């Protein structure tokens, strides 16, 4: 009789988004809940704990419960104490049968719990060193590694975004995990645009330049300075190139980047940087570009690269991290630490409209696999499997 009652028990997902406040984490949460149908996987409700700003971005659904707390508007340490002392009780009071923590780290005793690997910097120390051996960021990544290692080992389920991330983190931690799943993020429909006719180099001029775009926050492992030097080299060779950077500046690197642009292009004729642009407007920049460049050397799943793929752009790409896994053979690769190699890859694309079209078509086709609907279905299916496994173990113990 007890077994039958457990099967009839209402299934409820709790989502701890207390540390999801901006960037890709918010996009993932918003899109996941926008397209999800939890009932397909036997869930009746979803309860989300987050800041008021994060909750405001999530669309209302009949099955969705939005929960906030004044503590969640405060400092990280206050939110961590809330997670430790209050989250488990709140999840039980909502009848949660599984807790999903997409931020990666948790300090609650609630079970079962599923978390997600989102950040590679804690597990790639040579990349963290780019911020400086004694930098606060490097210290933060060390502390975050400790927190995530503890969480990953204690979680009943762990979601990876790429095979690359799974391999690197499994090697670093000895693979001591519970159940795992590989579930990449999706792409919003506004980014989807079939490849356009490729412009001939002869049709470009200094007044009507060949437009190259790089979208990403300015940080050392994103290598914007190397890309700027590569563009300057091509310009010196006579290519009518315009290199546009979009992204918020970070600390010393942001200042060094601005100084470099002023030195390489004092009149701001071909090296353009507009800082951060509203996320809702970024797709327009993709649509106006001829080529996209992505020079990061440390990613878990590069959402920006997927956006460019979906925008039908030919891409020159870093050969580091998971980028070859995401892009496959549909791209021209370079070493992001070498401006001359970046220039070589861009030159190859600029000089061949046919190569650009072939790559753009292959990239666009490959981008179709990144669907938020698929992400939501596979996430809730995985959560359901964790619940059933946990309920089964409880029946055996009883």
C-alpha positions, 0 to 999 in steps of 0.5 A, a space after each residue: 500500500 505504501 508503494 502505491 501511495 508513493 507512486 501517486 504522490 504529487 511531484 514538485 520541482 523546487 528550483 534554487 535560483 538564489 545565485 542566478 542574477 544575470 548573464 547566461 544563468 538567467 537566460 537559461 532559467 527564463 527560457 527553460 521555464 518558458 517552454 517547459 511542460 512539467 506534466 509530460 514528466 509527471 510534475 504538477 508544480 515548479 517552485 522557484 526561489 530567486 531575487 525579485 529581479 530574476 523572478 520578474 523576467 520569468 513568465 507566469 505559468 499555471 503550474 509555476 510558483 514564484 517565491 522570494 525572500 528579502 534575504 535573496 536581495 542581499 549579499 552572497 554570504 546572506 544568501 548562502 546562510 539562507 540556503 543552509 538554514 532555510 531552503 530545505 525547510 521551504 522546499 519541504 513546505 512546498 512539497 518538493 520531491 526534488 531540488 534543482 540548483 542550476 547555479 552549481 553550489 549548494 549547502 542544504 541537506 534536502 534530498 534528492 538534489 540535482 545541480 549543474 556545471 556552468 563554469 570552467 574557470 575553477 577547473 582550469 587553473 592555467 586560465 584563472 592565472 590570466 587574471 594575475 597570480 595574486 588576483 581576487 578572481 583567482 582566489 575566488 575561483 579557488 574557493 568556487 572550486 572547493 564549493 562546487 567539488 563538494 556539491 558535485 560529489 554530494 548531488 544525486 544528479 549532475 548536469 553537464 553542458 558539454 562532453 568537454 566539461 564532463 571530461 575535464 571535471 571528471 578527471 579533476 575530481 576523479 569522477 566521483 559523481 551520482 547520475 549525470 546527464 549531458 544537456 546543452 542550452 538552447 537558442 532563442 528564435 530571434 537569433 535564427 537567420 539563414 545564411 545570407 549571400 556573401 559579399 565579394 571582397 572587391 565590393 568592400 572599401 574603407 567607406 563600406 568595410 568588411 564587417 567582423 564582429 566579436 561579442 563577449 565580456 572583456 576578460 583576459 581569457 576572451 583574448 580581445 587584445 589579440 583579436 584587435 592586433 590581428 585586425 590591425 595587421 589585416 588593415 595594414 595589409 590593405 584589407 578594408 576590415 572593420 572590427 567591432 567589439 561588443 562587451 562590458 569591460 572588466 577591471 584592468 583588462 578593460 583598461 588595457 584594451 581601451 589603451 590598445 585600441 587608442 594606440 592601434 586606431 587613434 581615429 577610431 576608423 576600424 577598431 570599434 567598441 561600444 561596451 555592453 549592448 542590451 541582450 534584446 538588441 544583440 541579434 541585430 549586430 549579428 545580422 549586420 556582420 559579414 564574419 564572426 570571430 570567437 577567441 575565448 580559451 575557456 568555456 563550458 558551453 559558449 552560448 555566444 558562439 551558438 548565437 552566431 551559428 544560429 545567425 548564419 554567420 561564417 565563423 573564425 574560432 578559437 581551437 581551445 576548450 569545447 569550441 571544436 565540439 560545438 562548432 565541429 568542422 564548420 569553422 576556421 580555427 586559430 590559436 587565440 593566443 597568437 594574433 598572427 594565427 587569428 589574422 590567418 584565419 580571418 584572411 582565409 574567410 575574407 578572401 573566399 566568399 565560397 568558403 564563407 557560404 559553405 561554412 555558414 550553411 554548415 554552421 546554421 544546420 548544426 545550430 538547429 540541434 540547440 533547442 530550448 524545448 529539447 533542453 527543457 524536456 531533457 532536464 525535466 526527464 532527468 529530474 523525474 528519473 532522479 525522483 524515481 530512483 530516490 523513491 525506489 531507494 526509500 522503498 528498499 530501505 523501508 
